[in-house]
């Protein structure tokens, strides 16, 4: 494949965003809770079809893998 045949990064991002929106709408219609990660609170939530959020879990580890390994040594 030549470089001219590749799609741009912006097009990839748009396609990913569209696929995520479609998947969330599909789960909403089927009544299946979607799993959402909130970066601000660093918690995992179940997003129900009626719009309610139920906390599932918190972030288990803090820091990058290399930083955690360095602390153990």
Secondary structure, 3 states (H helix, E strand, C coil): CCHHHCCCHHHHHHHHHHHHHHHHHHHHHHCCCEEEEECCCCEEEEECCCCCEEEEEECCCCCCHHHHHHHHC
